[in-house]
Amino acid sequence: MTTELVSSEPARLATQPPPRLDRIAAWVLLAGLLVMYAAAIAVGERETDLPHLREAIASGEVTEVRLSEGLDDSSRGYVGVQIAWEQHGISYSTTITQASGERQARQARSGNASTPVAVGDVADFLTTDGQQVRVAGATDPPYGTSTEVLGFTVPGGFFVAQLVITCATLLLIGAREPWRATRWAWAWLVLLTPIGVPAFLVLGGSTGLLRPRKPHRRLTAGWAFLLALLIFTPGS
């Protein structure tokens, strides 16, 4: 495996500018991708943790939250409660456990030690450095199906858009010799990494953007596969 290709027909073809139809298709895909990203930020919700929320409350950036259904005053036990809020125009959420008493709180912690536990009123539990929050209503009902775009949980319809854009990008990769990497290298990056599609559309040559200074130096399939596994595998 190597990133350096000797002079060959595929390498020579990889230096050529893209055909007009390929360029139009690539620009349409790039525009569609950017629209999808913007929509995900606008309608999606980013999962975060309780310290993030407490920091925002303490700074005064968050003064109201929305809560999913929790325990009422007469209930006993514990239940998961989703907290949602807006900050800088972005929707965030986190999940805690609400317990009716200390005994129930100990039971909840023994079952899931990583989830914060609030005993009693959730709004009181969220008071940070004297800064209180107001409960502005209930959280939105969960999506029937959902997927993730840029770390935002979005409706399942976004998966269809992602699939169409990914398949169309793979067709572009197969249509001509791309820049900076071989066809199979780009295919692995598109299929295995979250940045493969935008990287190809910007750097792969189909849009004509950012022509490489050394066009014969190209990433090969083996190295692309290893990079995808080592850098972008969850938990790595």
C-alpha positions in Angstrom: 0.0 0.0 0.0 1.3 3.4 -0.9 0.2 6.9 -1.4 2.5 7.5 -4.4 1.4 6.2 -7.8 3.8 6.0 -10.7 2.8 7.6 -14.0 0.0 5.4 -15.4 -3.2 5.8 -17.3 -5.5 6.1 -14.2 -3.1 8.6 -12.7 -3.0 10.6 -15.9 -6.8 10.6 -16.1 -7.0 11.8 -12.5 -5.3 15.1 -13.6 -8.1 16.0 -16.0 -10.8 18.5 -15.2 -14.3 17.0 -14.7 -16.8 16.9 -17.5 -19.5 19.6 -17.4 -22.3 17.2 -16.4 -20.2 15.7 -13.6 -19.4 19.1 -12.3 -23.1 20.1 -12.3 -24.1 16.9 -10.5 -21.4 17.4 -7.9 -22.4 21.0 -7.2 -26.0 19.9 -6.9 -25.0 17.2 -4.4 -22.8 19.6 -2.4 -25.7 22.2 -2.2 -28.1 19.4 -1.1 -25.6 18.3 1.5 -25.3 21.8 2.9 -29.0 22.2 3.0 -29.4 18.9 4.8 -26.8 20.0 7.4 -28.5 23.3 7.9 -31.9 21.6 8.3 -30.4 19.2 10.8 -29.1 22.0 13.0 -32.5 23.8 12.7 -34.8 21.0 13.6 -32.6 18.5 15.3 -31.6 18.1 18.9 -28.1 17.5 20.2 -27.7 15.1 23.2 -25.3 16.5 25.9 -24.7 16.0 29.6 -25.9 17.6 32.8 -22.7 19.6 33.5 -23.2 21.4 30.1 -26.7 22.4 31.2 -25.6 23.5 34.7 -22.8 25.7 33.2 -25.3 27.4 31.0 -27.7 27.9 33.9 -25.0 29.4 36.1 -24.0 31.8 33.3 -27.6 32.9 32.8 -27.6 31.7 29.2 -30.4 29.2 30.0 -33.4 30.4 32.1 -36.1 27.9 31.1 -36.3 24.2 30.2 -38.8 21.7 29.0 -39.3 18.4 30.8 -40.8 15.1 29.8 -43.4 13.5 32.2 -41.9 12.7 35.6 -43.2 11.8 39.0 -46.1 13.7 40.6 -46.2 14.5 44.3 -48.0 11.3 45.2 -45.8 8.9 43.1 -43.2 6.7 44.6 -40.2 5.2 42.7 -38.0 6.6 40.0 -38.3 7.4 36.3 -36.2 8.8 33.5 -36.9 12.5 32.7 -35.7 14.2 29.5 -34.6 17.9 29.8 -34.6 20.0 26.7 -33.5 23.6 26.3 -32.4 26.2 23.7 -28.9 27.8 23.7 -27.5 30.0 21.0 -30.3 28.9 18.7 -29.5 25.2 19.1 -31.7 22.6 20.8 -30.0 20.5 23.4 -31.3 17.7 25.6 -30.1 15.4 28.4 -31.6 12.7 30.5 -31.7 12.3 34.3 -33.5 10.1 36.7 -36.1 11.6 39.0 -36.6 9.7 42.3 -39.2 10.2 44.9 -36.8 9.8 47.9 -33.3 8.8 48.9 -34.0 5.1 49.0 -35.4 5.2 45.5 -32.4 7.3 44.4 -30.0 4.7 45.7 -31.9 2.0 43.8 -31.7 4.1 40.6 -27.9 4.7 41.0 -27.3 1.0 41.6 -29.1 0.3 38.3 -27.4 3.0 36.3 -24.6 4.9 38.0 -23.8 7.1 35.1 -27.2 8.9 35.0 -27.6 11.8 37.4 -30.4 11.4 39.9 -32.7 14.2 41.1 -34.6 13.6 44.4 -37.9 15.5 44.3 -38.5 18.5 42.0 -36.4 18.6 38.9 -36.4 22.4 38.6 -35.1 22.7 42.2 -32.4 20.1 41.3 -31.3 22.2 38.4 -30.8 25.4 40.5 -27.1 26.3 40.0 -25.1 29.0 41.9 -28.4 30.5 42.9 -29.7 30.7 39.3 -33.1 29.1 38.9 -34.8 27.8 35.8 -38.4 27.9 34.8 -40.2 24.9 33.4 -41.7 26.2 30.2 -43.6 23.1 29.2 -43.2 19.5 28.1 -40.6 18.1 25.7 -41.7 17.3 22.2 -42.8 13.7 21.6 -40.1 11.4 20.3 -39.8 10.9 16.5 -41.4 7.7 15.2 -38.0 6.9 13.6 -34.9 8.9 13.9 -31.3 9.1 12.7 -28.3 11.3 13.4 -26.7 14.0 11.3 -23.8 16.0 12.6 -24.5 14.7 16.1 -28.1 16.0 16.0 -31.0 13.6 16.4 -33.4 14.2 13.5 -36.5 12.6 11.9 -36.0 9.4 10.0 -36.6 11.1 6.7 -33.1 12.5 6.9 -31.8 9.0 6.5 -33.4 8.8 3.0 -31.7 12.1 2.1 -28.4 10.8 3.4 -28.8 7.5 1.4 -29.6 9.3 -1.8 -26.6 11.7 -1.5 -24.3 8.9 -0.6 -25.4 6.7 -3.5 -25.1 9.6 -6.0 -21.6 10.4 -4.7 -20.6 6.8 -5.2 -21.8 7.0 -8.8 -19.7 10.1 -9.3 -16.7 8.3 -7.9 -17.2 5.5 -10.4 -17.7 7.9 -13.3 -14.1 9.1 -13.7 -10.7 8.9 -12.0 -11.0 11.2 -9.0 -8.3 13.5 -7.6 -6.1 12.8 -4.5 -7.3 9.2 -4.1 -8.2 6.2 -6.2 -11.8 5.3 -6.8 -11.8 2.5 -4.1 -10.0 4.8 -1.6 -12.8 7.4 -2.0 -15.4 4.7 -1.8 -14.1 3.4 1.5 -14.0 6.9 2.9 -17.5 7.6 1.8 -18.9 4.3 3.1 -17.0 4.2 6.4 -16.6 7.8 7.6 -18.9 10.7 8.3 -16.7 13.1 6.3 -16.3 11.0 3.2 -19.1 12.6 1.1 -18.2 16.3 1.8 -14.5 15.5 1.5 -15.0 13.9 -1.9 -17.3 16.7 -3.2 -14.7 19.4 -2.2 -11.4 17.5 -2.8 -12.2 14.7 -5.2 -12.3 16.8 -8.4 -15.9 16.5 -9.5 -16.7 20.1 -8.5 -13.3 21.3 -9.9 -12.5 22.9 -6.5 -8.9 23.0 -5.1 -7.0 21.3 -7.9 -4.1 19.3 -6.3 -0.5 20.5 -6.7 0.8 17.0 -7.1 -2.0 15.2 -8.9 -0.1 11.9 -9.3 0.2 11.5 -5.5 -2.9 9.7 -4.5 -4.2 7.8 -1.5 -4.7 4.1 -2.3 -7.6 1.9 -1.2 -5.7 0.0 1.5 -4.5 3.1 3.3 -8.0 4.7 3.0 -9.5 1.6 4.6 -7.0 1.6 7.5 -7.5 5.3 8.1 -11.3 4.9 8.2 -11.0 2.0 10.7 -8.4 3.5 12.9 -9.6 7.1 13.0 -13.4 7.0 12.6 -14.4 3.7 14.3 -16.6 4.5 17.3 -14.7 4.2 20.5 -11.3 4.5 18.8 
